[in-house]
Amino acid sequence: MAPMELEGTDPADHSTGDAATARLLPARDVASVQLAEHFGPPGCPVCRHRAQAVDRYIEGFLYESVNDVAFRHALDATRGFCPRHVRQVFAVDRRMSGGMLGSAILFEALMRVRQQELEAVHAARGISRRRRAQAATRPAACMACSTRATVDAVTSGSLVRLAAEPAWADALAIAELCLEHLAALMAVADRPPGWKAVEERQLARLGTLRDLVRAYGYHSSHDRRHLMTPQELEAPSRAAAFLSGGDR
């Protein structure tokens, strides 16, 4: 089958990366089409894919499940969302509807659960108070975090399998993968024969970036600033992106 050319991928939009490779990735099913869309622009394509998937998950329950009894029971049992995803639920709601009704309904329910926990701490004494207080400080078993982790696991396995095709292997080798996702891809057990070359090119990219960061520090001295290259100047921000990833 001929490679699928992806809409919305304009080489002029990409300051780095091989845009032509991104356009011509062999995308033979919906999953690989969705993955291919994130290759080409600067930054980690796996972070972009994950952020989009979590956004869609949040859009789904805001649109369909705010008043669904089963979803609300599950939300109560997990005690809500982590701070990252509380902010994302609010942002997605504003973007989807222009308002805050869906997030307000969910947040009121979560505040009720947490208020009950805190009132139980307040009413308790001694060892019971300490236990209840410790329980109240536990992070929520965030369903959006669970979705995020599932997306990462599925995506990592899919990309390593796709790397059996040379175009995908080349795209992965030059992609600006973040530390988290480079390690996740390297952790996939079932690797195609050409995968070692992908890792070698990614590790070479990391070594080059580290050298540039070191050179930035050396050339930051007032008597050497004139020696700093444009690549060195942008190296710290690229290093921050590598270490922290690019999704919310």
N, C-alpha and C positions, 0 to 999 in steps of 0.2 A: 504493500500500500504506500502511496506517495505521502511524504510528510504533510501535515496539516499546517497551513499558514494561518497564523493567529491574527485576528482583528485587534486593532488598538495598540499595535507594537510598531512604533515609528522610530527608526534609527536616530532621527534627529532629536528624540526625546532623551537619549541616553548619553551621559557624559563619559561613562566607563562601561566595560562589559562588551561582549560580542553580540550586538543586536541582531545580526544576520543569523547567528546560531539560534538565538531565542525564537526567531520567526519560523525557523525550519525544523524545530524539534518534532520528531515523529510522535504525534498525539493521536492515538487510535481509539481512545475511549474518553468518556466524560472526565474521569479522574485525571488522566494524563493531560487533557486539555486544560483543566483547572490548574494543574501544577505548572505547565508550560507558560501560562500567562504571567507568572511571577519571575521568570528569568529574563535578563536583559538590563533592567534598570539597576542603578547602584543599590547596594545593600543586600541583606540576606533574603533570598527568595523563600526560604522555609519560614522565616519570621513573617513575611508578608502573607504567605498561604495560611499560616496558623491564625494570624490576626483576622483575616477575612472569614475563616471558618468559625471562629468564636463569635465574631460579629453576627454571622448568620444564625448561629445557635441562639444568641440573645434576641435577635429580631424575631425568631420563631416563637419563643415563649412570650415575648411582649405582645405579639400579634394574636397568638392563639390560646395562651395558657394562663394568663393573669388570674382568671377566675376559675380555672380548672381545679377541681377538688383534689385529684391525685397529684397534680403538680404542686399545689399549695401544701399538701401533707408532706411531700418529699422535701420541699423547701424548709418547712418547719423542722423536720428531722435533721437536716444538715446545718441548721442554724444560720442559713444565709449565704452570703458571698464574701470572698476576701475583699480587702480594701480596693485592690486593682479593679476587680470586676463590679464592685458597687459603682465606681466612677464610670466604668464602661457601660453598665446598664443605663445609667442616667444619660450618658452621652448618646447612646444608640436611640433611646426613647425620644430625646429632643430632635435627633436627626430624622427619625421616621415620621413622627407625628407633629413636630413643632411644639409639643407640649410635654407634660410630665405626669400624665394621669396613670399610665401603666406602672412606671417606676414608683410613683407615690403609693399606689395600692400595695405593691410588694414591700416597699420600705416600711410602711405602717405595720404590716404583718411581722416583719423581722424585728422591728423595734418592740413589738409586743412580746415576742419570744425572749429577747434579751432583757427586757424590763422584768419579766417573771424571774429570770435567773438572778438578777441583781437584787430584787426584793427578797428572794430566798436567802441570799447572802446576808442581807441586812437583818433578817429575822433570826438567823442562826447564831450560835455561840460556840466558842471553843473549837474543838477539832472539826465539828460539823461545819462551822463557818469557814475554816481554812479549806476544807474539801470543796465546799460549794464555790468559794472564791477561785480556787484553782480551776474548777470546771468552767467557770464563767470566762476565764482568760483563754481557754482553748480556742484556736482558730476555727472558723466555720469550715465544714467539709464542703467547700465551694463546688457546686455542680459545674460552673463554668471552668474552674480549674481542672476538674475531671475531664471535661470535653477537650480542653487544651492539651492535656497529657495524651489522650487517645489520638487526637489529630497528629501530634508529634510522632507517636509510635507508628501509626499507619503511614504517614508521609515518609518517614525515614526508610521503612521497608520498601515502599513503592519506588523511591528515588534510587535506592541501591539496585533494585531489580531492573529499573529502566536503564541504568548505566551499562547494561549488557549491549546497548546500542551505542555506536560511536558518537552520534550527535549528542545524546544525553550525557555520555561520559565527558565529552569536551565542555558542555555547558556547566556541569557540576565542577569540573576542574578549575574553571575560571570564575565561578560564582563567588561573591563576597560573603561566604558562609560565616556566620557568627561562631564563637567558641562552642556554645551550647549545641548547636546543630551540627557542626563539624564532628564533635565528639559523639553525638547520637548516631550519625551516619557511620562512623568508624566502628560503633558498637554492634551494628547489624551483623548477625552471624553468617547468613547465607549471602556471600559476595560473588559477583560474576568474575570471570578471569581478568578482565581489564580494570578491576576496581583499584588495584594497588597503584596504578599510574595516577588515578584521581587523587588518592591520598598524598602521593609524592608531590604533585603539583600544588595541592592545597598547603602542604607543609612548607614548600618553597615560598609560596605567597606569604605565609605567616613569617618566615624568616626574613623576607625582604621588608615587610612592614615593620618588624622589630628593629631592623637596621635603620630604617628611616626615622623611627621614633628616637633611637639612640642619637642619630645625627642631628635631629631637631634639638635635643638637649645640648649637644656639643656646640652647635652653631647659635645657640641662644645667648651666649656670652656677647657683651656689647662690642667686643673687638672682632667678632666673627659673624655677626648677623648678616653682613653683606654676602656671605658665602651660602646662606640658606637657600635651598631650591624650593620651587613650588610644591614638589612632592613631599619634601620634609615639612613644609608649613602645614599641610593638611594631614600629616601622619597622626598627630595626637587624636584628632576627631575620628579618624578611621580606626585607630586602636580602641577608642571608647566604644565605637559601634561593634567591633569584633568581640570585645569583652562583655558587652551588655545586651547585644541583640537589638532588634529593631521593632518589635511589636509592643503593645501596651502591656 
